[in-house]
């Protein structure tokens, strides 16, 4: 994927419902078998080097969130996305 996108602007749209409900129960459409929190964060970290110009994080549903688990995970996704935005490709 990295080679195909190298040198091109990338808009990252990250749906929190990609995570398994065990780590993100408060989403619009929970689906078993999704990514673990670790897998999702590692995926984001693997995008280093892409020319990310904008990020969208969505599908969090606060009324369905258990003990703010999804909100905390979404905050971590946003943090990792901001790190990516600050790193310009070489």
C-alpha positions in Angstrom: 0.0 0.0 0.0 2.8 2.4 0.9 4.4 2.3 -2.6 1.1 3.0 -4.3 0.4 6.1 -2.1 4.0 7.4 -1.9 4.1 11.1 -2.9 0.4 11.4 -3.0 -1.8 13.2 -0.5 -3.7 10.8 1.8 -6.9 11.5 3.6 -7.2 9.0 6.5 -10.8 8.1 7.5 -10.7 5.8 10.5 -13.9 4.2 11.7 -13.7 3.1 15.3 -16.1 0.2 14.6 -13.1 -1.6 13.0 -12.2 -2.6 16.6 -13.7 -5.6 18.3 -16.5 -4.8 20.7 -14.4 -6.2 23.6 -12.2 -3.1 23.4 -14.6 -0.6 21.7 -18.2 -1.4 22.7 -19.6 2.1 22.0 -19.7 2.2 18.2 -22.5 2.6 15.7 -22.2 -1.0 14.3 -20.3 -3.4 16.6 -19.0 -6.5 14.9 -17.3 -9.4 16.5 -13.9 -10.3 15.2 -12.6 -6.8 14.7 -9.1 -5.5 15.5 -7.7 -5.5 19.0 -6.7 -2.1 20.3 -3.0 -3.1 19.9 -3.6 -4.2 16.3 -5.3 -0.9 15.4 -2.6 1.3 16.9 0.1 -0.8 15.2 -1.7 -0.3 11.9 -1.7 3.5 12.4 1.9 3.5 13.3 2.6 1.6 10.2 1.4 4.5 8.1 4.5 6.5 8.8 6.0 8.0 5.6 2.6 8.6 3.9 1.7 12.3 3.1 -1.3 12.4 5.4 -3.1 15.7 4.9 -6.3 15.2 6.9 -7.8 12.7 9.4 -11.4 11.8 10.2 -12.2 9.5 13.2 -15.8 8.5 13.5 -18.6 6.1 14.5 -18.2 6.5 18.3 -21.6 6.2 20.0 -21.3 7.6 23.6 -24.7 6.2 24.7 -23.4 2.7 24.0 -20.0 3.2 25.5 -19.1 1.1 28.5 -17.0 3.0 31.1 -15.7 5.2 28.3 -13.6 2.4 26.8 -14.4 3.5 23.2 -13.8 7.2 24.0 -10.3 6.4 25.4 -9.5 4.2 22.4 -10.7 6.9 20.0 -8.6 9.5 21.8 -5.5 7.2 21.3 -6.4 6.9 17.6 -6.6 10.7 17.4 -3.3 11.1 19.2 -1.6 8.6 16.8 -3.2 10.4 13.9 -1.8 13.7 15.1 1.6 12.2 15.3 1.3 11.1 11.7 0.2 14.5 10.6 3.3 16.0 12.2 5.7 13.6 10.5 6.4 14.6 6.9 7.5 11.9 4.5 11.2 11.9 3.6 
